[in-house]
Amino acid sequence: MSELDGGPVVLFDGVCNLCNASINFVIDHERAGGGGGRGGLRFASLQSDAARGLLAGFGSAVPEGEPETILLVEDGRLFEQSAAALRIVRHLRWPWKVLAAFVVVPRPLRDLVYRWVARHRYRWFGKSDVCRVPTPELRARFME
């Protein structure tokens, strides 16, 4: 059984407060598997062995230093930056999933805004070693 057999995986910067808040938001507003149930999205910090192993399957390596993007592995494909964020939004409940309509904005423009926020996220939101304490059911959705 491969890591991908369990469904889509969101790879995120585990020390970034903005990234952790975003993952908490996704967990709390997700359609399938929301609230700690089975199914739905799974998650792994880009600093984890699980992320390294998953990305190696795509011929990619986790970047050294501070990760600059959120990644989504879904349907055997790797998405990054705004494409990953918009695909993740499709997994949310109403009304949040309507944000996926931003796909009509040209990707170079979306990614420009994405990179600008990513470049400033530590200064604006900070870093942390503390993250959400998951229930046992929710912990099963996090890969280490």
C-alpha positions as CSV (number, residue, x, y, z in Angstrom):
1,M,0.0,0.0,0.0
2,S,1.5,3.3,-1.0
3,E,1.2,6.6,0.9
4,L,-1.2,7.8,-1.8
5,D,-3.7,5.0,-1.3
6,G,-5.2,6.9,1.6
7,G,-6.3,9.9,-0.4
8,P,-4.9,13.4,-1.1
9,V,-2.0,14.6,1.1
10,V,-1.4,18.2,2.0
11,L,2.3,19.0,2.7
12,F,2.8,22.2,4.7
13,D,5.5,24.2,6.5
14,G,5.2,22.8,10.1
15,V,6.8,25.7,11.8
16,C,4.9,28.5,10.1
17,N,2.0,29.9,12.1
18,L,0.1,30.9,9.0
19,C,0.5,27.5,7.5
20,N,-0.6,25.8,10.8
21,A,-3.6,28.1,11.1
22,S,-4.5,27.3,7.5
23,I,-4.3,23.5,8.2
24,N,-6.5,24.0,11.3
25,F,-9.0,25.9,9.1
26,V,-9.1,23.1,6.5
27,I,-9.6,20.5,9.2
28,D,-12.4,22.4,10.8
29,H,-14.2,23.2,7.5
30,E,-13.5,20.1,5.4
31,R,-16.4,18.2,3.8
32,A,-15.1,14.6,4.1
33,G,-13.3,13.6,7.2
34,G,-13.9,16.9,8.9
35,G,-13.9,16.9,12.7
36,G,-11.4,14.1,13.0
37,G,-13.3,11.4,11.2
38,R,-11.8,9.0,8.6
39,G,-11.4,10.0,5.0
40,G,-10.8,13.3,3.5
41,L,-7.4,15.0,3.3
42,R,-4.3,13.8,5.1
43,F,-1.5,16.0,6.2
44,A,2.3,16.0,6.7
45,S,4.8,18.6,7.6
46,L,7.3,19.4,4.9
47,Q,9.9,18.8,7.6
48,S,8.8,15.2,8.1
49,D,10.1,11.9,6.8
50,A,6.7,11.2,5.3
51,A,7.0,14.3,3.1
52,R,10.5,13.4,2.0
53,G,9.4,9.9,1.0
54,L,6.3,11.1,-0.7
55,L,8.2,13.8,-2.7
56,A,10.9,11.3,-3.6
57,G,8.2,9.4,-5.5
58,F,7.8,12.5,-7.7
59,G,11.5,12.9,-8.2
60,S,11.4,16.0,-6.0
61,A,13.2,16.8,-2.8
62,V,12.0,18.8,0.1
63,P,13.8,22.1,-0.3
64,E,16.5,22.9,2.2
65,G,15.9,25.7,4.6
66,E,12.4,27.3,4.8
67,P,9.8,25.7,2.6
68,E,8.2,28.3,0.3
69,T,5.0,26.6,-0.7
70,I,2.2,24.3,0.3
71,L,2.0,21.2,-1.8
72,L,-0.9,18.9,-2.5
73,V,-0.5,15.3,-3.8
74,E,-3.8,14.3,-5.4
75,D,-4.7,11.8,-8.1
76,G,-1.1,10.9,-8.7
77,R,-0.1,14.6,-9.3
78,L,1.9,17.1,-7.4
79,F,0.4,20.7,-7.1
80,E,2.1,23.7,-5.6
81,Q,1.5,27.3,-4.7
82,S,-1.9,28.7,-5.7
83,A,-2.8,25.6,-7.7
84,A,-2.4,23.5,-4.5
85,A,-4.4,26.1,-2.4
86,L,-7.3,26.2,-4.9
87,R,-7.5,22.4,-5.1
88,I,-7.5,22.2,-1.3
89,V,-10.4,24.7,-1.2
90,R,-12.4,22.3,-3.3
91,H,-12.4,19.9,-0.3
92,L,-14.1,22.5,2.0
93,R,-17.8,22.9,2.9
94,W,-20.0,25.7,1.6
95,P,-19.4,28.6,1.5
96,W,-15.6,28.2,1.6
97,K,-15.4,26.0,-1.5
98,V,-16.6,29.0,-3.7
99,L,-13.0,30.3,-3.3
100,A,-12.1,27.8,-5.9
101,A,-13.5,30.2,-8.5
102,F,-10.2,32.1,-8.2
103,V,-8.9,29.5,-10.6
104,V,-10.1,31.9,-13.4
105,V,-7.3,34.3,-12.3
106,P,-4.3,33.6,-14.5
107,R,-1.9,31.3,-12.6
108,P,1.2,33.7,-13.0
109,L,-0.8,36.4,-11.2
110,R,-2.1,34.0,-8.5
111,D,1.4,32.7,-7.9
112,L,2.9,36.2,-7.7
113,V,0.5,37.0,-4.9
114,Y,1.1,33.6,-3.3
115,R,4.9,34.1,-3.3
116,W,4.6,37.6,-1.9
117,V,2.6,36.3,1.1
118,A,5.0,33.3,1.5
119,R,8.0,35.6,1.5
120,H,6.6,37.6,4.4
121,R,4.7,35.0,6.4
122,Y,7.2,34.5,9.2
123,R,7.5,38.2,9.8
124,W,3.8,38.8,9.7
125,F,2.6,35.6,11.5
126,G,5.8,34.2,13.2
127,K,7.0,30.6,13.8
128,S,6.1,28.1,16.4
129,D,7.1,24.7,17.7
130,V,3.6,24.1,19.1
131,C,0.8,22.8,17.0
132,R,-2.8,21.6,17.4
133,V,-3.1,18.6,19.7
134,P,-5.2,16.2,17.6
135,T,-7.7,13.6,18.8
136,P,-6.6,10.0,18.1
137,E,-8.9,10.0,15.1
138,L,-7.4,13.2,13.7
139,R,-3.9,12.0,14.5
140,A,-4.4,9.1,12.1
141,R,-4.7,11.7,9.2
142,F,-1.3,13.1,9.9
143,M,1.7,11.4,8.4
144,E,5.1,11.5,10.2
